[in-house]
Amino acid sequence: KYTWTPSTFLSPGPNVSGPIATPAATTTYRLIAQSLSGMCKDTAFVKVNVVPIPSINFGHDRNFCTGKTMTLDAGNPGAQYRWSTGDTTKTITVAPPAKTTYWVQASVGAKCKDADTVDVNILPSPTVELGNDTNICSGQSVVLDAGGNPTATYKWSTGAATKTISVSTAGLYHVKVTSPNT
């Protein structure tokens, strides 16, 4: 005769020698095994540890500019990791020369696993060439052009956000050009 306690989450029930335990949280079960006559009896304990299943979701593909680095994070602290690069850490830093697909598998124990992939796309860095320093006569102006980056955004030292600016006063002018999706 077998009696398992607690009797919850045991299939097919608490009165068999080897039930399948599916508790929602870590549970210690007690087994009382008793001979049919009831004269002999033994007690044993077993702990069933419930660990969370890792969940990895990189979401959408990632874009960044040539020459930059990006950190990919698998989350799930305490898990074991296996990356397509051979790394076994929670995060990796990448700087691929071309579009690359990375994958990672996180596991807790032998059966609790999840995996995901992400494509890292390389975008060309914007180019900026304002030309040589320029002299202008008093009362004249010069147009400064940040170059042929039609989908980029611009931020000039004057506060302007256009591809070109017209200046009529002496000074040092600079522009920050940012590619979209970076």
Summary of the structure (lengths in Angstrom):
residues: 182
radius of gyration: 32.3
end to end distance: 67.1
largest distance: 115.3
contacts: 404
relative contact order: 0.13
helix: 0%
strand: 42%
